């Protein structure tokens, strides 16, 4: 039964449309911190302050009034940053009351500015309303409650001033929480319950920007919830950490378990850490309280309850979608559709349809027909947000199905017009991030980099509050991860490190988008170790990658096993992965698996068996316009033809792939392509000119491998150069290359794989 009176502290709720009177008769109460704020307001209205300092103080007033109670040291430091003179005056006034007598505090309340239109604190202003609330709350206190307020003020000041209270040395004894000063009820039972409940210290030591442990006023609670919800959406890093926010919400719900908005913020906070139990629990509690509170506007009858019920089912479906519980999501979605159809709610039905095609996509089914219907209906009901999301979903499906780039970009151009027309900045960011991903998928690294820079330098249309300078959303994380991968492909690991440093600052590990850069960082580290031939360092990264993405983890495991010559195990994993990707229609991974399987056949010199796999990969990559993978497949085909004894055909195929690789490919692919070109030139008619050209080609390949510090590949290049110089009779150059080869071989201390047997 203790929760009955606790729910009346805030009084934001209604039952059957009737607002209950607060048990205190007011929405706020006097605390020592609020006396400090009143002192600041008194000094601002009675003292002469410079214009610039007064402007800074005016911007500070609202957060101080509606924010959580701060310690005196924190409060004075905040004021001192704006106006040192006013901070000193406030401190002197508080000192007079704390070191004086009770009548000094009483006299202060009688001298507060009168909220009239003639003063700055006129009665309808924020300052005037605050002063009126404080005067009303103070005048309702009994003498014993005034005395408790005075003792709390003494303690509040002396904790800051490090002076003993009541003649005791060391840590002073805490007085009872002054929230009980607001009691006007004469019932002993309720009063005793509150005395016991509020006996905990209110002014315990807290860090900056943390709320006190006592009950908050309605304004303080609303300000806290609005701030944290805004930060969770726009800048997760500036919001309280999940554990701390959970603690504050538990404290808030302790005093008012029927506060629906607090339950919803608890749901958002639980989603950050992927806690299925608490998130589901909080979401259900939010809609339960929403229905009981009658917060459905004027329609509080069956229509109001029905609206809450159908949106509750819809939100529950979206929750299960995010956790991958597709069967439960489908059941909740069908329930939302049924209730919405009974109520003839077309807007809710449109939201249900958008989640229906999203659910079908997550299952791996073709949902293009549903998506097209959703876009048409959203446009009919003038829902630009849902229409834009539907078009972007169609673009994603088109990219997977192999549509050309110009078709997809035309569709995105139409959505961008819609975004700018309705100022949908969040969707503008998502559209740009999707454009980056599409260009990367099609192998156009320059275009992807340009779009990433455009997104990162774009000014957001969202209002900037709470110190948020930009929207640290998923779109920004995606763009930065793409930039990191592009830098790593070109061997610019210093730039990659700086990008990840920024990502870790903007998206710490506890934030919801941190998994994006975590996976990206692991993949870059893995590729770097594999390029360096340090397989013992790459192998421990495989379980971490698999924890983030099962498909990528399996593919990386097969790569490590192949490099360690564990061919049978690698082949088994690749076959399992190919079957899975064919079901989920992941074309890119299918092509990579086919290339790796062909490389396994090379290990046993069975080049002809790998040829059909490479032709299948080339067909898929060209059908889906995947230029980067098509170029890589052509490299494998050229190498296979070289090994089969047709270097002329190999060089012809290689020339087709060289231009896109040198224009958009990674530095490792550039080095491998040039090295393969030199080997093809060596295999042709050995004229002096062709051998000289091959040497220059190997020099360029060596520069790429040196940038990556890929010593195994560099060793192969020096070996080939020594052979070429020997064929040309250039003894000095041959000896120099042989010496470089020997130094690298001694440094690596690993047996050199046959150069003729690997790409």
C-alpha positions in Angstrom: 0.0 0.0 0.0 3.0 2.3 0.2 2.8 3.0 -3.5 -0.6 4.6 -3.1 0.6 7.9 -1.7 3.9 7.8 -3.6 2.0 8.1 -6.9 0.6 11.5 -5.8 3.8 13.3 -5.7 3.9 14.4 -9.4 0.1 14.5 -10.1 0.5 14.4 -13.9 -2.2 11.7 -14.2 -5.9 11.7 -14.6 -8.5 8.9 -14.2 -11.7 9.1 -16.4 -10.8 12.6 -17.4 -10.8 13.9 -13.8 -7.6 15.5 -12.4 -7.0 14.5 -8.8 -5.9 17.1 -6.3 -2.3 16.8 -5.2 -1.9 15.6 -1.6 0.1 18.7 -0.9 -2.3 21.1 -2.7 0.6 22.4 -4.8 2.8 21.1 -7.6 6.1 22.2 -6.1 7.8 22.6 -2.7 10.5 24.7 -1.2 14.0 23.2 -0.8 17.3 24.8 0.1 18.4 24.6 -3.6 15.3 26.5 -4.7 16.0 29.1 -2.0 19.4 29.5 -3.7 17.6 30.0 -7.1 15.3 32.6 -5.4 18.4 34.4 -4.2 19.8 34.5 -7.7 16.5 35.9 -9.0 16.4 38.5 -6.3 19.9 39.7 -7.2 19.1 39.8 -10.9 16.1 42.0 -10.3 17.6 44.3 -7.7 21.3 44.7 -8.8 22.8 46.3 -11.8 24.4 43.7 -14.0 26.3 44.2 -17.3 24.2 43.4 -20.4 26.3 40.5 -21.6 26.3 38.9 -18.1 22.6 39.4 -17.8 22.0 37.7 -21.1 24.0 34.7 -20.0 22.1 34.5 -16.7 18.8 34.7 -18.5 19.7 31.7 -20.6 20.6 29.9 -17.4 17.3 30.5 -15.5 15.1 27.9 -17.0 17.5 25.0 -16.6 18.2 26.0 -13.0 14.4 26.1 -12.3 13.4 22.9 -14.0 16.6 21.0 -13.6 17.5 18.7 -10.7 18.6 20.0 -7.3 22.3 20.7 -7.3 24.8 21.0 -4.5 25.6 24.6 -3.5 29.1 24.3 -4.9 27.9 23.2 -8.3 25.2 25.9 -8.3 27.6 28.7 -7.4 30.1 27.6 -10.0 27.5 27.6 -12.7 26.4 31.1 -11.8 30.0 32.2 -11.4 30.8 31.2 -15.0 28.1 33.7 -16.2 28.6 36.5 -13.6 31.1 36.3 -10.7 29.7 39.3 -9.0 26.2 37.9 -8.8 27.5 34.5 -7.6 29.4 36.3 -4.7 26.2 38.2 -3.8 24.2 35.0 -3.7 26.7 33.3 -1.5 26.7 36.3 0.9 22.9 36.2 1.1 22.8 32.4 1.8 25.5 32.9 4.4 23.4 35.5 6.2 20.5 33.1 6.4 22.5 30.0 7.3 24.6 31.7 10.0 21.8 33.9 11.2 18.4 33.0 12.7 15.1 31.7 11.5 13.8 35.3 11.2 16.5 36.0 8.5 15.1 33.3 6.2 11.5 34.6 7.0 12.6 38.1 6.2 14.1 36.9 2.8 10.7 35.6 1.7 9.0 38.8 2.5 11.5 40.8 0.4 11.1 38.7 -2.8 10.1 40.8 -5.8 6.4 41.2 -6.3 5.3 39.5 -9.6 3.7 42.5 -11.3 3.8 43.7 -14.9 6.1 46.5 -13.8 9.0 44.2 -12.9 10.9 41.7 -14.9 9.3 38.9 -12.8 5.7 39.7 -14.0 3.2 37.1 -12.9 2.8 35.2 -16.2 6.5 34.9 -16.9 8.6 31.9 -16.1 10.3 33.7 -13.2 7.1 35.1 -11.9 5.4 31.8 -11.9 8.3 30.2 -10.1 8.4 32.9 -7.4 4.6 32.6 -6.9 4.8 28.8 -6.6 7.6 29.1 -4.0 5.7 31.8 -2.0 2.6 29.7 -2.0 4.5 26.6 -0.9 6.3 28.5 1.8 3.1 30.1 3.2 1.4 26.7 3.5 4.2 25.4 5.8 3.5 25.0 9.5 6.0 26.3 12.0 7.7 23.0 12.6 8.0 22.5 8.8 9.5 26.0 8.5 12.0 25.1 11.2 13.0 21.9 9.3 13.5 23.9 6.2 15.7 26.3 8.1 17.8 23.4 9.4 18.0 21.9 6.0 19.3 25.2 4.6 21.9 25.4 7.3 23.1 21.9 6.5 23.0 22.7 2.7 25.2 25.7 3.1 27.6 24.2 5.7 28.2 21.1 3.6 29.5 23.5 1.0 31.4 25.7 3.5 32.8 22.6 5.3 31.6 23.8 8.8 30.2 21.6 11.6 26.5 21.7 12.2 24.9 21.7 15.7 28.4 21.7 17.3 29.4 18.4 15.8 32.7 17.9 14.0 33.1 15.8 10.8 30.2 14.7 8.7 27.0 16.4 10.0 23.9 14.5 10.8 21.3 14.6 8.0 18.0 16.2 8.8 14.8 14.7 7.5 14.0 15.2 3.9 12.2 18.6 3.5 9.7 17.1 1.1 7.5 16.3 4.2 7.3 20.0 4.9 4.6 20.3 2.3 2.2 18.1 4.2 -1.2 19.7 4.7 -3.1 16.6 5.4 -4.1 16.0 9.0 -4.3 12.2 8.6 -1.7 10.6 10.8 -1.4 7.4 8.7 -0.4 9.2 5.5 1.9 11.5 7.3 3.6 8.7 9.1 4.1 6.8 5.9 5.7 9.8 4.3 7.9 10.5 7.2 9.3 6.9 7.0 9.5 7.0 3.2 11.3 10.3 3.0 13.7 9.8 5.9 16.6 9.2 3.5 19.0 12.1 3.0 18.1 14.4 0.2 21.4 16.3 0.0 23.8 13.4 -0.3 26.9 14.0 -2.4 26.1 13.8 -6.0 28.1 14.3 -9.2 27.5 17.2 -11.5 24.3 17.0 -13.5 22.9 14.1 -11.4 19.5 14.5 -9.8 18.9 14.2 -6.1 17.6 11.0 -4.5 14.4 12.6 -3.2 11.2 13.1 -5.1 11.2 15.5 -8.0 8.6 18.1 -8.7 6.5 17.7 -11.8 8.4 20.3 -13.7 11.8 18.7 -12.8 10.6 15.3 -13.8 9.2 16.5 -17.1 12.5 18.4 -17.8 14.6 15.4 -16.9 12.6 13.0 -19.1 12.4 15.4 -22.1 16.2 16.0 -21.9 17.1 12.4 -21.7 14.7 11.3 -24.4 16.1 14.0 -26.8 19.7 13.0 -26.0 18.9 9.3 -26.6 17.6 10.1 -30.0 20.2 12.7 -31.2 23.3 12.2 -29.1 23.4 9.0 -27.1 26.8 9.8 -25.8 25.6 12.9 -23.8 22.7 11.0 -22.2 23.2 9.3 -18.8 24.8 5.9 -19.0 22.3 3.0 -19.1 23.0 1.9 -15.5 22.8 5.5 -14.1 19.7 6.3 -16.1 18.0 3.1 -14.9 18.8 4.1 -11.3 17.3 7.5 -11.7 14.2 6.2 -13.4 13.7 3.6 -10.6 14.0 6.4 -8.1 11.4 8.4 -10.0 9.0 5.4 -10.4 9.4 4.7 -6.7 7.6 7.9 -5.9 5.1 7.7 -8.8 4.8 4.2 -10.3 2.0 5.5 -12.6 4.2 8.0 -14.4 3.7 6.7 -18.0 6.5 8.8 -19.6 9.1 7.4 -17.2 8.1 3.9 -18.2 8.6 4.7 -21.8 12.0 6.3 -21.2 12.9 3.1 -19.3 11.9 1.1 -22.4 14.2 3.3 -24.6 17.0 2.9 -22.1 16.6 -0.9 -22.0 16.7 -1.0 -25.8 20.2 0.5 -25.7 21.6 -2.5 -23.9 19.3 -5.1 -25.7 17.5 -6.1 -22.5 14.5 -7.9 -23.8 12.9 -8.5 -20.4 13.0 -4.9 -19.0 12.2 -3.3 -22.3 9.1 -5.5 -22.8 8.1 -5.0 -19.2 8.4 -1.2 -19.4 6.6 -0.9 -22.8 3.6 -2.8 -21.4 3.6 -0.7 -18.3 3.7 2.5 -20.3 0.6 1.6 -22.3 -1.2 0.3 -19.2 -0.6 3.7 -17.4 -1.5 5.6 -20.6 -4.9 4.0 -20.7 -5.5 4.4 -17.0 -4.4 8.1 -17.1 -6.9 8.9 -19.8 -4.2 10.7 -21.8 -5.8 10.0 -25.1 -7.1 13.5 -25.5 -10.8 14.2 -25.6 -11.8 10.7 -26.6 -11.5 8.8 -23.4 -14.1 6.2 -24.1 -13.8 3.0 -26.1 -12.0 4.9 -28.9 -9.3 6.2 -26.6 -8.7 2.8 -25.0 -8.8 1.2 -28.5 -6.2 3.6 -29.8 -3.8 2.8 -27.0 -4.4 -0.9 -27.4 -3.6 -1.0 -31.1 -0.5 1.2 -30.8 0.6 -0.9 -27.9 0.4 -4.1 -30.0 2.2 -2.2 -32.9 5.0 -1.1 -30.6 5.3 -4.6 -29.2 5.6 -6.0 -32.7 8.4 -3.5 -33.5 10.2 -4.5 -30.3 10.1 -8.2 -31.2 11.3 -7.3 -34.7 14.4 -5.6 -33.3 15.2 -8.7 -31.2 14.6 -11.1 -34.1 11.5 -12.8 -32.6 9.7 -13.0 -35.9 6.9 -15.3 -34.8 6.0 -13.1 -31.8 6.3 -10.0 -33.9 3.9 -11.4 -36.5 1.3 -12.3 -33.8 1.5 -8.8 -32.3 1.2 -7.2 -35.7 -1.8 -9.2 -36.6 -3.5 -8.1 -33.4 -2.7 -4.5 -34.1 -4.1 -4.8 -37.6 -7.3 -6.4 -36.3 -8.0 -3.7 -33.8 -7.1 -0.9 -36.3 -9.5 -2.4 -38.8 -12.3 -2.5 -36.2 -11.7 1.2 -35.4 -11.2 2.2 -39.1 -7.9 3.8 -38.2 -6.1 4.2 -41.6 -3.0 5.8 -40.1 -2.4 2.9 -37.7 -3.1 0.4 -40.6 -0.4 2.2 -42.7 2.1 1.9 -39.8 1.2 -1.8 -39.5 1.8 -2.2 -43.3 5.2 -0.6 -43.1 6.2 -3.0 -40.3 4.7 -5.9 -42.1 7.0 -5.5 -45.2 9.9 -4.8 -42.8 9.2 -8.1 -41.0 9.0 -9.9 -44.4 12.4 -8.5 -45.3 13.9 -9.6 -42.0 12.6 -13.1 -42.7 14.3 -13.0 -46.1 11.1 -13.0 -48.2 10.4 -10.8 -51.2 8.2 -8.0 -49.9 8.4 -5.6 -52.9 4.7 -5.9 -53.6 3.8 -5.0 -50.0 6.3 -2.1 -50.0 4.8 -0.7 -53.2 1.3 -0.8 -51.7 2.6 0.9 -48.6 4.2 3.7 -50.6 1.0 4.3 -52.5 -1.2 4.3 -49.4 1.1 6.5 -47.5 1.1 9.1 -50.3 -2.7 8.8 -50.4 -3.1 9.6 -46.7 -0.4 12.3 -46.9 2.2 10.5 -44.7 5.5 11.6 -46.2 7.6 10.0 -43.5 6.2 6.5 -44.2 6.2 7.1 -47.9 9.9 8.0 -47.9 10.8 5.0 -45.8 8.9 2.8 -48.2 10.8 4.2 -51.2 14.1 3.7 -49.5 13.1 0.1 -48.7 12.3 -0.4 -52.3 15.8 1.0 -53.2 17.4 -1.5 -50.8 15.5 -4.4 -52.3 16.4 -3.1 -55.8 20.0 -3.1 -54.9 19.8 -6.7 -53.7 17.9 -7.7 -56.8 20.6 -6.3 -59.1 19.0 -3.1 -60.5 21.3 -0.6 -62.1 22.7 2.4 -60.1 21.0 5.1 -62.1 17.5 3.5 -61.4 18.2 3.5 -57.7 19.7 7.0 -57.7 16.7 8.4 -59.5 14.4 6.9 -56.8 16.5 8.4 -54.0 16.5 11.8 -55.8 12.7 11.7 -55.6 12.8 10.9 -51.9 15.3 13.7 -51.3 12.8 16.2 -52.9 10.2 14.9 -50.4 12.6 15.3 -47.5 13.6 18.8 -48.2 10.0 19.8 -48.9 8.9 18.6 -45.5 12.2 19.3 -43.6 12.7 15.6 -42.7 16.3 15.9 -41.7 16.5 12.5 -40.2 15.5 10.9 -43.5 17.9 13.1 -45.4 20.7 11.6 -43.3 19.4 8.1 -43.8 19.1 8.7 -47.6 22.7 9.9 -47.8 24.0 6.9 -45.7 22.1 4.6 -48.0 23.7 6.3 -51.1 27.1 5.7 -49.5 26.4 2.0 -49.0 25.0 1.6 -52.6 28.2 3.2 -54.1 30.4 1.0 -52.0 28.4 -2.1 -53.0 28.8 -1.2 -56.7 32.5 -0.6 -56.2 32.6 3.2 -56.7 34.8 4.2 -53.8 35.3 7.8 -55.0 31.5 8.4 -55.1 31.0 6.8 -51.7 33.7 9.0 -50.2 32.1 12.1 -51.7 28.7 11.2 -50.3 30.2 10.5 -46.9 31.8 13.9 -46.7 28.5 15.5 -47.8 26.7 13.8 -44.9 29.3 14.7 -42.3 29.5 18.3 -43.3 25.7 18.7 -43.6 24.0 21.1 -41.1 21.1 19.4 -39.4 17.6 20.8 -39.6 16.7 19.5 -36.1 16.6 22.1 -33.3 19.9 22.1 -31.4 19.2 21.6 -27.6 21.1 20.5 -24.6 24.5 21.2 -26.2 23.9 18.8 -29.1 25.9 20.1 -32.1 24.9 17.4 -34.6 22.7 14.3 -34.8 24.8 11.4 -33.7 22.5 9.0 -35.3 23.0 5.6 -37.0 23.5 7.4 -40.4 26.6 9.3 -39.1 28.0 6.0 -37.6 27.5 4.3 -41.0 29.2 7.1 -42.9 32.2 7.1 -40.6 32.6 3.4 -40.8 32.6 3.5 -44.6 35.3 6.2 -44.4 37.4 4.1 -42.1 37.1 1.1 -44.5 38.0 3.3 -47.5 41.1 4.6 -45.7 42.1 1.1 -44.7 41.8 -0.1 -48.2 44.3 2.5 -49.3 46.7 1.7 -46.5 46.0 4.9 -44.6 45.9 3.2 -41.2 46.7 6.5 -39.4 43.6 8.1 -40.8 41.6 4.9 -39.9 42.8 5.2 -36.3 41.7 8.8 -36.0 38.3 7.9 -37.4 37.9 5.1 -34.9 39.1 7.4 -32.1 36.3 9.9 -33.0 33.8 7.0 -33.3 34.6 5.8 -29.8 34.1 9.3 -28.4 30.8 9.9 -30.2 29.5 6.3 -29.8 30.9 4.7 -26.6 30.5 1.0 -26.2 27.4 1.4 -24.1 25.5 3.2 -26.9 23.1 1.5 -29.3 25.1 2.2 -32.5 28.5 1.2 -31.1 28.2 -2.3 -32.6 28.6 -0.8 -36.1 32.1 0.5 -35.5 33.1 -2.5 -33.4 32.4 -4.8 -36.3 34.1 -2.5 -38.7 37.2 -2.2 -36.5 37.4 -6.0 -36.1 37.2 -6.5 -39.9 39.9 -4.0 -40.6 42.2 -5.5 -38.0 41.5 -9.0 -39.4 42.3 -7.9 -43.0 45.5 -6.2 -41.9 46.8 -9.2 -40.1 45.9 -11.5 -43.0 47.7 -9.2 -45.5 50.8 -9.2 -43.2 50.6 -13.0 -43.0 50.1 -12.9 -39.2 47.5 -15.6 -39.1 48.0 -16.2 -35.3 46.9 -12.6 -34.7 43.9 -12.8 -37.1 42.5 -16.1 -35.7 41.5 -14.7 -32.2 39.5 -12.0 -33.9 37.2 -14.6 -35.6 35.0 -15.3 -32.5 34.6 -11.5 -31.9 33.5 -11.0 -35.5 31.1 -13.9 -35.3 29.5 -12.5 -32.1 28.7 -9.3 -34.1 27.8 -10.9 -37.4 27.5 -14.7 -37.8 27.9 -14.7 -41.6 31.1 -12.5 -41.5 32.5 -14.6 -38.7 32.1 -17.9 -40.7 33.6 -16.4 -43.8 36.6 -15.1 -41.8 37.0 -18.5 -40.1 37.2 -20.2 -43.5 39.8 -17.7 -44.7 42.0 -18.4 -41.6 41.7 -22.2 -42.1 42.6 -21.9 -45.8 45.7 -19.8 -44.9 46.7 -22.5 -42.3 46.3 -25.2 -45.0 43.4 -26.8 -43.2 41.6 -27.3 -46.5 38.9 -29.8 -45.6 37.6 -27.7 -42.7 37.6 -24.5 -44.7 35.7 -26.2 -47.6 33.0 -27.5 -45.2 32.5 -24.1 -43.7 32.3 -22.4 -47.2 29.7 -24.9 -48.4 27.6 -24.3 -45.3 27.9 -20.6 -45.7 27.0 -20.7 -49.4 23.7 -22.6 -48.7 22.8 -20.1 -46.0 23.5 -17.1 -48.2 21.5 -18.5 -51.1 18.5 -18.7 -48.7 19.0 -15.1 -47.5 19.9 -13.8 -51.0 23.2 -12.3 -49.9 24.8 -12.1 -53.3 28.0 -10.4 -52.2 28.8 -13.1 -49.7 28.0 -15.8 -52.3 30.5 -14.3 -54.7 33.2 -14.1 -52.1 32.5 -17.7 -51.1 32.8 -18.9 -54.7 36.2 -17.1 -55.0 37.5 -18.6 -51.8 36.3 -22.1 -52.9 38.2 -21.7 -56.2 41.3 -20.7 -54.2 41.0 -24.0 -52.2 41.1 -25.9 -55.5 44.3 -24.0 -56.4 45.9 -25.5 -53.3 45.8 -28.9 -55.0 46.8 -27.5 -58.4 43.2 -28.3 -59.6 42.8 -25.1 -61.6 40.3 -26.5 -64.1 37.8 -27.4 -61.3 37.8 -23.9 -60.0 37.0 -22.4 -63.4 33.2 -23.0 -63.4 33.0 -21.5 -59.9 34.8 -18.3 -61.2 32.5 -18.1 -64.2 29.5 -18.4 -61.9 30.9 -15.6 -59.6 31.5 -13.4 -62.7 28.0 -13.9 -63.9 26.5 -13.0 -60.5 28.7 -9.9 -60.1 27.9 -8.6 -63.6 24.2 -9.3 -63.2 24.1 -7.3 -59.9 26.5 -4.6 -61.2 29.0 -5.3 -58.5 32.1 -3.8 -60.2 34.6 -4.4 -57.4 33.7 -8.1 -57.1 33.6 -8.5 -60.8 37.1 -7.0 -61.1 38.4 -9.3 -58.3 36.8 -12.3 -60.1 38.5 -11.3 -63.4 41.8 -11.4 -61.5 41.1 -14.9 -60.4 40.1 -15.9 -63.9 43.3 -14.4 -65.3 45.4 -16.2 -62.8 43.6 -19.5 -63.6 44.3 -19.1 -67.3 47.9 -18.3 -66.6 48.2 -21.5 -64.6 46.5 -23.4 -67.4 49.1 -22.2 -69.9 47.3 -19.5 -71.8 49.1 -16.2 -70.8 47.8 -14.3 -73.8 44.2 -14.8 -72.8 45.1 -14.2 -69.2 46.6 -10.8 -70.0 43.6 -9.9 -72.1 41.2 -10.7 -69.2 43.5 -8.8 -66.9 43.5 -5.6 -68.9 39.7 -5.6 -68.6 40.0 -5.5 -64.8 43.0 -3.2 -64.4 41.2 0.1 -65.1 38.4 -0.2 -62.5 40.9 -1.7 -60.0 43.4 1.2 -60.4 40.5 3.7 -60.3 38.4 2.4 -57.4 40.1 -0.7 -55.9 42.0 -1.2 -52.7 45.7 -1.0 -52.6 46.1 -4.7 -52.0 44.1 -5.5 -55.2 46.2 -2.9 -57.1 49.4 -4.6 -56.1 48.1 -8.1 -56.9 46.8 -7.0 -60.3 50.2 -5.4 -61.3 52.1 -8.4 -60.0 49.9 -10.7 -62.0 50.4 -8.5 -65.1 54.2 -8.8 -64.7 54.0 -12.6 -64.4 51.8 -12.7 -67.6 54.4 -10.5 -69.4 57.1 -12.9 -68.2 55.2 -15.9 -69.5 54.9 -14.4 -73.0 57.7 -14.2 -75.6 60.7 -13.1 -73.5 61.9 -10.0 -75.4 64.2 -7.5 -73.7 61.4 -4.8 -73.9 58.7 -7.1 -72.3 61.1 -8.0 -69.5 61.9 -4.4 -68.9 58.2 -3.5 -68.8 57.6 -6.3 -66.3 60.4 -5.0 -64.0 58.7 -1.5 -64.0 55.4 -3.1 -63.3 56.8 -5.0 -60.4 58.4 -1.7 -59.0 54.9 -0.2 -59.0 53.4 -3.3 -57.3 56.3 -3.1 -54.7 55.3 0.5 -53.8 51.7 -0.6 -53.1 52.9 -3.6 -50.9 55.3 -1.3 -49.1 52.5 1.1 -48.2 50.6 -1.8 -46.7 53.8 -3.2 -45.1 52.9 -6.5 -46.6 56.3 -8.2 -46.4 55.3 -11.6 -47.7 54.1 -10.1 -51.0 57.1 -7.8 -51.1 59.3 -10.8 -50.8 57.7 -12.4 -53.8 58.2 -9.2 -55.8 61.9 -9.1 -55.0 62.2 -12.7 -56.0 60.6 -12.1 -59.4 62.7 -9.0 -59.9 65.9 -10.9 -59.2 64.9 -13.5 -61.8 64.1 -10.8 -64.4 67.4 -8.9 -63.8 69.3 -12.2 -64.1 67.6 -12.9 -67.4 68.7 -9.5 -68.7 72.2 -10.0 -67.4 72.0 -7.0 -65.0 74.2 -8.5 -62.3 74.2 -5.4 -59.9 70.4 -5.0 -59.9 70.0 -8.8 -59.5 72.3 -8.9 -56.5 70.5 -5.9 -55.0 67.0 -7.6 -55.4 68.5 -10.9 -54.1 69.8 -9.1 -51.0 66.4 -7.4 -50.3 64.8 -10.8 -50.8 67.2 -12.4 -48.3 66.6 -9.7 -45.7 62.8 -10.1 -45.9 63.1 -13.9 -45.8 65.2 -13.7 -42.7 62.9 -11.2 -41.1 59.7 -13.2 -41.8 61.2 -16.6 -40.7 58.4 -18.4 -42.5 58.7 -20.8 -45.4 57.9 -19.0 -48.7 54.9 -20.3 -50.5 55.5 -21.0 -54.2 55.0 -17.8 -56.1 53.6 -19.6 -59.1 50.8 -21.1 -57.0 49.0 -18.1 -55.5 47.5 -14.9 -56.7 
